[in-house]
Amino acid sequence: MLAKLSLRTQFIMSFVLIIVLTLISTGCLTWGVFYILARTENERFFPANYYEKQIPSLEARIRDFGTTLLDDESTLWELIPHEGITYQVFDAEGRVLYGTETAQVIGGPEELLHLINTTYRRQDDFIRLVPLFAGPRLEGAVALVYELAPYYPVVMDRVLLGSLPYLLVISPVIFVVLFTILFARRFSRSLREPVNMLIEASRKVQAHDLDFDIPYKANNELGQLCQSFNEMKDALKESLRAQWQAEQRRRDMVAALAHDLKTPFTIIQGYAQALGQQTEEGTKESRYLQVIAENAHRGGDLVQEMLYAAELEESTDSTSVEVDFPTFLREKLDIYQELGSSQNITVDLELSGFADDSSQIKADKAALSRILDNIMMNNLHHTPVGGSISVTVRREEQALRFTIRDTGPGFSSQDLQRLFDKFYRGDQSRSAQGGSGLGLYIVKQLVERMGGGVHACNHPSGGACIEFYLPIVD
């Protein structure tokens, strides 16, 4: 019931309940303590004035015995309780004759005459001085010494019952702390349920799972927050659905367009080549037909890239086979070395971590070949004459790590942000020869489909650098 109220109301009511319950509990404890003390009085403990009440009767008996007490120790020993009261007997000169009180009570005859028939205080003790007369003459006195403090005959009762007054003093603080902890835990539980629901919901949104509802219902701030989260999720779901539908329509359109363009480009290229063979070399018509054939070929390549990218977006299948990795890499690097030889570009390969028993690795050979082709062709296009490209492949415990670096102009800041975006062609320094803008996009799609990751950077000593890793499949 309380958990459904507003947080402010819950806090105020909890505070009020803590105070009220503390007062009630303190009152009940006080009544209980007084009840226990009343039931055990004169049995397990004696009140502070218990021995003070006995003084008048003891004084009367002492007066009855009179001066005989000056010599008869046994009478007072039997008369006065052995607990709670001590005594001391003096002569008329204030000299101590005997007694159970060890401290000197009277300093001399003058003080004796001054304090006779009085009750006076000495530190924590009270002293009643009872005179002993022989006719009109003072022969001595008896000092009865007692305290005004509860008396417990049993030591354990002194510990237990004696601590009750102190317990009453600190009990309000104890009850406030206990009830604060109790209501804080209750308040925490009321918050934990919706907060955990919100945390779980945020994780589902992060995982692109929007098929859920937060069932928490309450007419308070948390209920409103959960309701707002549900509304936000529904709006996001509709927005993403529209976005996904638009993206799917775009993919379908690109795939359809690429498929429809494939045949016309092939026909144009074929007719241009056929006409070129029938035209005399060196003529204007021959040059025109050559340009048409080259651009039809470029258009066909672009269409092939578009179709391949569309297939990647629709399929997540990856076929892994056993590959002799060092041999595979050297064969690929021989091809790239041949392609770069016309520009005097050297291609170096460095392998590390490959032992004889670790050269066989299970991988998607076709996808890996496409990844290397796209990256290396990009590097060959942008490495200047006489430059170099280095390929480093390091086998780690659970992954293969590739680093491909050239000595070209490197990437601009805009390139580094958008390099792997679809149809991004980069700035002029790295796109002078043109391109489809799909090569590195396909690289990213293939690497991620194989469970790896890729990123680009500029090497500290110059040139572009692309690094990617692929997990080793068991």
C-alpha positions in Angstrom: 0.0 0.0 0.0 2.7 2.4 1.0 4.9 1.6 -2.0 2.2 2.8 -4.4 2.2 6.3 -2.9 4.4 9.2 -4.1 8.0 9.1 -3.0 7.6 12.3 -1.1 4.5 10.9 0.8 6.4 7.6 1.4 9.3 9.5 2.9 7.1 11.7 5.1 4.9 8.8 6.3 8.0 6.8 7.1 9.5 9.6 9.1 6.2 10.0 11.1 5.9 6.3 11.7 9.5 6.1 12.9 8.8 8.8 15.5 5.4 7.4 16.6 6.7 3.8 16.9 9.7 5.0 18.8 7.5 6.8 21.3 5.2 3.8 21.6 8.1 1.4 22.0 9.8 3.6 24.5 6.6 3.9 26.5 6.1 0.1 26.5 9.7 -0.5 27.6 9.4 2.1 30.4 6.2 0.4 31.7 8.0 -3.0 31.4 11.0 -1.8 33.4 8.9 -0.3 36.1 6.8 -3.4 36.3 9.8 -5.6 36.6 11.3 -3.4 39.3 8.0 -3.3 41.2 7.7 -7.1 41.1 11.3 -7.7 42.3 11.4 -4.9 44.9 12.6 -6.2 48.3 13.3 -9.6 46.7 16.0 -9.2 44.1 16.8 -5.6 44.8 16.2 -3.0 47.5 15.2 0.6 46.6 17.5 3.5 47.4 15.7 4.4 50.7 15.4 0.9 51.9 18.0 1.2 54.6 17.1 4.8 55.4 13.7 3.6 56.4 15.3 1.2 58.9 17.3 4.0 60.6 14.4 5.2 63.0 13.8 1.7 64.4 17.5 1.0 64.8 17.9 4.4 66.5 15.1 3.6 69.0 16.7 0.2 69.8 20.1 1.8 70.3 18.6 4.4 72.7 17.0 1.5 74.6 20.3 -0.3 75.0 22.0 3.0 76.0 25.6 3.0 77.3 25.7 -0.8 77.5 26.6 -0.7 73.8 29.9 1.0 74.6 31.3 -2.3 75.8 29.0 -4.9 74.2 30.0 -5.4 70.6 27.8 -8.4 70.0 24.5 -6.5 70.6 25.1 -4.1 67.7 26.4 -6.9 65.5 23.2 -8.8 65.9 21.0 -5.6 65.8 22.3 -3.9 62.6 22.0 -5.6 59.2 25.3 -6.8 57.8 24.5 -5.4 54.3 23.7 -1.8 53.5 24.5 -0.2 56.9 27.8 0.1 58.7 28.4 1.5 62.1 31.0 3.0 64.4 30.9 3.4 68.3 32.7 6.4 70.0 33.3 7.4 73.6 32.6 11.0 74.8 36.0 12.1 73.6 35.3 10.9 70.0 37.6 8.0 70.2 36.5 4.9 68.1 35.7 2.0 70.3 34.7 -0.5 67.6 32.5 -0.9 64.5 32.2 -2.1 60.9 32.8 1.3 59.3 36.5 1.6 58.5 36.7 5.3 57.9 37.0 7.8 60.7 33.5 9.4 61.1 34.1 11.9 64.0 37.1 14.2 64.2 36.9 14.9 67.9 34.7 15.7 70.9 33.7 19.1 69.6 32.5 17.7 66.3 30.7 15.0 68.2 28.8 17.5 70.3 28.1 19.6 67.2 26.7 16.7 65.1 24.9 14.7 67.8 21.2 13.8 66.9 21.8 14.9 63.2 22.0 13.2 59.9 24.7 14.6 57.7 26.4 13.7 54.4 29.9 12.6 53.8 30.7 12.2 50.1 28.3 9.5 48.9 27.3 8.3 52.4 24.8 9.6 54.9 25.6 9.4 58.7 23.1 9.4 61.6 24.7 10.1 64.9 22.8 8.6 67.8 23.9 9.7 71.3 24.4 7.4 74.3 23.5 9.1 77.7 24.0 8.0 81.2 21.5 10.3 82.9 22.1 13.8 81.7 25.8 13.0 80.8 26.9 12.1 77.3 29.0 8.9 77.4 29.4 8.2 73.7 27.6 7.8 70.4 26.8 5.3 67.6 27.2 6.5 64.0 25.0 4.6 61.4 26.4 4.9 57.9 24.3 4.2 54.8 23.9 5.1 51.2 20.8 6.3 49.2 21.3 3.9 46.3 19.6 0.7 45.2 21.0 -2.4 46.7 21.2 -5.8 44.9 22.0 -8.8 47.1 23.0 -10.9 44.1 25.8 -9.7 41.8 24.0 -10.9 38.6 20.9 -8.9 39.6 23.1 -5.9 40.0 24.3 -6.3 36.4 20.9 -7.0 34.9 18.5 -4.9 37.0 21.0 -2.1 37.5 21.4 -1.6 33.7 17.6 -1.1 33.2 17.6 2.7 34.0 20.5 3.2 31.5 18.6 1.1 28.9 15.6 3.5 29.4 17.8 6.5 28.7 19.3 5.2 25.4 16.2 3.3 24.3 14.8 6.1 22.2 18.0 6.3 20.2 18.0 2.5 19.7 14.4 2.5 18.6 15.0 5.4 16.1 18.0 3.5 14.6 16.1 0.2 14.4 12.9 1.7 12.9 15.0 3.8 10.5 16.8 0.7 9.2 13.5 -1.2 9.0 11.7 1.6 7.0 14.8 2.2 4.9 14.9 -1.4 3.8 11.2 -1.3 3.1 11.6 1.9 1.1 14.6 0.3 -0.7 12.5 -2.8 -1.6 9.8 -0.5 -3.0 12.4 1.2 -5.2 14.3 -2.0 -6.2 11.5 -3.6 -8.1 10.8 -0.8 -10.6 14.5 0.2 -10.8 15.5 -3.4 -11.7 12.7 -3.5 -14.3 14.1 -0.2 -15.8 17.6 -1.6 -15.8 16.5 -4.8 -17.5 14.4 -2.8 -20.0 17.4 -0.6 -20.9 19.5 -3.7 -21.5 16.9 -5.1 -23.8 16.7 -1.8 -25.8 20.5 -1.9 -26.0 20.2 -5.4 -27.5 17.6 -4.1 -30.0 14.9 -6.1 -28.3 11.8 -3.9 -28.1 9.2 -6.7 -27.6 8.5 -6.1 -23.9 6.5 -4.0 -21.5 7.3 -2.8 -18.0 4.5 -4.2 -15.9 5.0 -1.9 -12.9 1.9 0.2 -12.1 1.8 2.8 -9.4 0.4 6.3 -9.0 3.8 7.8 -8.1 7.0 9.1 -9.7 8.3 5.6 -10.4 5.1 4.5 -12.0 5.1 7.6 -14.2 8.8 6.9 -15.1 8.0 3.3 -16.1 5.0 4.4 -18.1 7.1 7.0 -19.9 9.7 4.4 -20.6 7.1 2.2 -22.1 5.8 5.0 -24.3 9.4 5.9 -25.3 10.0 2.2 -26.2 6.9 2.1 -28.3 7.8 5.3 -30.1 11.3 4.0 -30.7 9.9 0.7 -31.9 7.7 2.4 -34.4 10.6 4.6 -35.5 13.0 1.7 -35.9 10.4 -0.4 -37.7 9.9 2.5 -40.2 13.7 2.8 -40.4 14.2 -0.9 -40.9 11.5 -1.0 -43.5 13.0 2.0 -45.3 16.5 0.3 -45.1 15.1 -2.9 -46.4 13.4 -1.1 -49.3 16.6 0.7 -50.1 18.5 -2.6 -50.0 16.0 -4.2 -52.3 16.1 -1.2 -54.6 19.9 -1.3 -54.8 19.9 -5.0 -55.4 17.3 -4.8 -58.0 19.0 -1.8 -59.7 22.4 -3.6 -59.7 20.8 -6.7 -61.1 19.0 -4.8 -63.8 22.2 -2.8 -64.7 24.4 -5.9 -64.9 23.0 -7.1 -68.3 23.1 -3.6 -70.0 26.7 -3.0 -68.9 27.7 -6.5 -70.2 26.0 -5.9 -73.5 27.6 -2.4 -73.9 31.0 -3.8 -73.1 30.6 -6.7 -75.5 29.4 -4.5 -78.4 32.1 -1.9 -77.8 34.8 -4.6 -77.8 33.3 -6.2 -81.0 33.1 -2.8 -82.8 36.6 -2.0 -81.6 37.9 -5.1 -83.3 36.3 -4.0 -86.6 37.7 -0.4 -86.3 41.1 0.7 -87.4 43.4 1.3 -84.5 44.4 4.9 -83.8 41.2 6.4 -85.2 38.9 8.6 -83.2 36.2 6.0 -83.4 38.6 3.4 -82.0 39.4 5.7 -79.0 35.7 6.3 -78.3 34.9 2.6 -78.4 37.9 1.9 -76.0 36.6 4.5 -73.5 33.1 3.0 -73.8 34.4 -0.5 -73.2 36.5 0.6 -70.2 33.7 2.5 -68.5 31.3 -0.3 -69.2 33.8 -2.6 -67.5 34.0 -0.2 -64.5 30.2 0.0 -64.4 30.0 -3.8 -64.4 32.6 -4.0 -61.6 30.5 -1.5 -59.6 27.4 -3.5 -60.2 29.2 -6.7 -59.0 30.3 -4.9 -55.8 26.8 -3.7 -55.2 25.3 -7.1 -55.7 28.0 -8.6 -53.4 27.3 -6.0 -50.7 23.6 -6.7 -50.9 24.2 -10.4 -50.5 26.3 -9.7 -47.4 23.6 -7.7 -45.8 21.0 -10.4 -46.3 23.2 -13.4 -45.4 25.2 -14.3 -42.3 26.5 -17.7 -43.5 30.2 -18.3 -43.3 31.9 -21.5 -44.5 35.1 -22.4 -42.8 37.7 -24.8 -44.2 41.2 -25.9 -43.2 43.7 -23.5 -44.7 47.5 -23.7 -44.7 47.7 -20.1 -43.6 51.4 -19.2 -44.3 51.1 -20.8 -47.8 47.8 -19.0 -48.5 49.2 -15.6 -47.4 52.4 -16.0 -49.5 50.4 -16.9 -52.6 48.2 -13.8 -52.1 51.3 -11.6 -51.5 52.9 -12.9 -54.7 49.8 -11.6 -56.6 50.0 -8.2 -54.9 53.7 -8.0 -55.6 53.1 -8.6 -59.3 50.4 -5.9 -59.4 52.7 -3.4 -57.7 55.7 -4.2 -59.7 54.6 -1.8 -62.5 54.8 1.1 -60.1 57.9 -0.2 -58.4 55.9 -0.8 -55.2 57.3 -3.5 -52.9 55.0 -5.7 -50.8 56.5 -7.3 -47.7 55.0 -10.1 -45.6 55.9 -10.8 -41.9 54.5 -13.8 -40.1 54.8 -14.4 -36.3 53.5 -17.0 -34.0 53.1 -19.7 -36.6 54.8 -23.0 -35.7 54.8 -26.1 -37.9 51.8 -27.5 -36.0 49.8 -24.3 -36.0 49.9 -23.5 -39.8 46.6 -25.2 -40.4 43.8 -22.8 -39.4 40.1 -23.2 -40.0 38.8 -20.1 -41.8 36.4 -18.8 -44.5 39.0 -18.8 -47.2 36.9 -16.9 -49.8 35.9 -14.2 -47.4 39.4 -13.8 -46.1 40.7 -13.6 -49.7 38.1 -10.9 -50.5 39.1 -8.9 -47.4 42.8 -8.9 -48.3 42.0 -8.1 -52.0 39.9 -5.1 -51.1 42.4 -3.7 -48.6 45.4 -4.3 -50.8 43.9 -2.9 -53.9 43.0 0.2 -51.9 46.7 0.4 -50.7 48.1 -0.2 -54.2 46.0 2.6 -55.6 47.2 5.1 -53.0 50.8 4.2 -52.6 53.1 6.4 -54.6 55.7 5.1 -57.2 58.6 3.5 -55.4 56.6 3.1 -52.2 56.0 0.0 -50.1 53.3 -1.9 -48.4 53.9 -4.1 -45.3 51.6 -6.9 -44.2 52.1 -8.3 -40.7 50.1 -11.3 -39.5 50.5 -12.4 -35.9 49.0 -15.5 -34.5 47.8 -15.1 -30.9 46.2 -17.7 -28.6 42.6 -17.2 -29.8 42.9 -14.8 -32.8 44.8 -13.8 -35.9 45.8 -10.1 -36.0 46.5 -8.4 -39.3 48.3 -5.0 -39.8 48.5 -3.6 -43.3 50.4 -0.4 -43.8 51.4 1.7 -46.8 53.6 4.7 -47.5 50.8 6.8 -49.1 49.3 10.1 -47.9 47.3 8.5 -45.1 43.7 9.1 -44.0 42.1 12.5 -43.3 40.2 13.0 -40.1 36.9 12.7 -42.1 38.2 9.4 -43.6 38.9 8.0 -40.2 35.3 8.7 -39.1 33.5 7.4 -42.3 36.0 5.1 -43.9 33.9 2.0 -43.5 30.6 3.6 -44.5 28.7 2.4 -47.5 29.6 4.4 -50.7 32.1 6.6 -48.9 34.9 7.5 -51.4 37.1 9.7 -49.2 38.8 13.0 -50.0 40.7 13.8 -53.2 44.1 12.7 -51.9 42.9 9.1 -51.6 40.2 9.0 -54.3 41.7 10.6 -57.3 41.3 7.5 -59.4 37.7 6.9 -58.3 36.1 3.9 -56.8 32.8 2.4 -55.8 33.0 3.3 -52.1 32.1 -0.3 -51.3 35.5 -2.0 -50.9 36.2 -1.2 -47.2 32.5 -1.4 -46.4 32.6 -5.0 -47.6 35.7 -5.5 -45.6 34.0 -4.4 -42.4 30.9 -6.6 -43.1 33.0 -9.7 -43.8 35.3 -9.2 -40.7 32.3 -8.7 -38.4 30.5 -11.6 -39.9 33.5 -13.8 -39.0 33.4 -12.5 -35.4 36.3 -10.0 -35.7 36.8 -6.3 -35.7 38.5 -3.7 -37.9 39.8 -0.1 -37.6 41.9 2.3 -39.5 44.6 4.8 -38.3 47.6 6.8 -39.6 51.0 5.3 -38.7 53.1 7.6 -36.5 55.9 7.5 -39.2 53.4 8.2 -42.0 51.1 6.3 -44.3 47.7 4.6 -43.8 47.3 1.6 -41.6 44.4 -0.8 -41.4 44.3 -3.4 -38.6 41.8 -6.2 -38.2 41.6 -9.4 -36.1 39.7 -12.7 -36.7 39.0 -15.2 -34.0 40.5 -18.7 -34.6 37.7 -21.2 -35.1 38.2 -24.5 -33.2 
